[in-house]
Amino acid sequence: MRAFAVPGVGIAVVENGEVTWSRGFGVTNAMSRSPVDARTVFEDASLSKPVFAYLVMQLVDQGLIDLDVPLVRYRRPEYLAKHAWIERITTRDVLRHSTGLPNWRASPATEQLLPMVEPGTRIDYSGEAIFWLQLAVEAVTGQSLDESMQARLFGPAGMRDSSYTWNDDLGARSVYGHRPHDPPGEGLPPQMFREQWGYAQQVAARWGKPLSSWKYADAARALPEVMALAPAGLVTWPGDILANAAASLRTTVQDYATFMTLAMTRKQRASWELSEATRRAMLTPQIRIPGRWTEKGLGWNMEATPDGPVFYHSGSNGGIFKNFAVGDAQRRRGIVVLTNGGSGSFVHQRVVRAATGYDLLSYDL
């Protein structure tokens, strides 16, 4: 941590399908020096995606979403471009990243969302696709993202410190992000989501409607008020102030490890959990692209090791939060490393190598 100027790290370990060890190291904020502890909430960045994928697959199990039905049948956001390829994108494409959509539009307030290539023909990592699927889930459930998560996953799993949105308690316990080798005392860099939601929370308080219950229509209605409060350019479209299934999950490291246990093999599962067939589908390669050394499941990535396949995902928000989670479903083992530093990938790579013995190819892709 000292070598790579990473102020705070949380690590949790899964053995025999249970969270058996977790610990925090360092500080949440290099200026305040508040220690990382068991209640510290990390910004999970793209580790948000597998958690959201689990919710989607719960809806698949319940017959509310079909993996191979065009996504426009569930929700057609106004910012979609008119293009034949748009009509063919499915939930399966979204979860295996074969939509052909970009990761994020440069100017979402003015730019339409358009596929770069034909869906199903190559892998293009896309947060935009995940966000569109989030809006489809809104339409299917009638709930906000966090309401669905709390009801179907976080509550039943006991993930009490997990949320895709923001409130005062989460804000007080959340880490701050740090750029690599920032000189001490020169302030922290702009924070992902923290600033935008601070302004949105003022509107939410006036409405008497917490951010956790906001749907896209609420964010669109609030946008003019929030833009009037915020510095120019900080908030430009509703997605800036809405929970984001691709990137805005906050959890303790223990909560994330608890989520990872749901992917492990075991004889019995609770009624709210995925069916065994659906769990296996999430960890089964869904698209074969010649020359790739890793595979895309549904929400998780897959990589071969000498002990068999592992599932994994990384996370990076704003160059100031770097995270990694990897698990072996058959051996019922896993590890998650969450950091609050822009060089955190160098830390989590070394932790995973030391703990597992694997030098994963995914680090180089």
Protein Blocks (a to p, Z undefined) as FASTA:
>chain_A
ZZnopabdcddddeehiafbdcdehjfblklopacdfklccdekjmlmmmmmmmmmmmmm
nopacfkbcfklmoccfkbccdfklmmpcfklmmnopnopafbdfblmlpccddfbdehi
accddfklmmmmmmmmmmmnopafklmmmmmmmmmnopakgcfbdcfklmmmpccdddeh
iaehiapaddehklmmmmmmmmmmmnopafklpcfklmmmmmmmmmmmpcghkambfklm
gccfklmcccdfklmmmmmmmmpgcfbdcfkbccfklmmmmmgcfbdcehiabdcdehia
cdddfkbpcddddddehhlaccdddddfklopacddddfbfklmmmmmmmmmmmnopacf
klmZZ
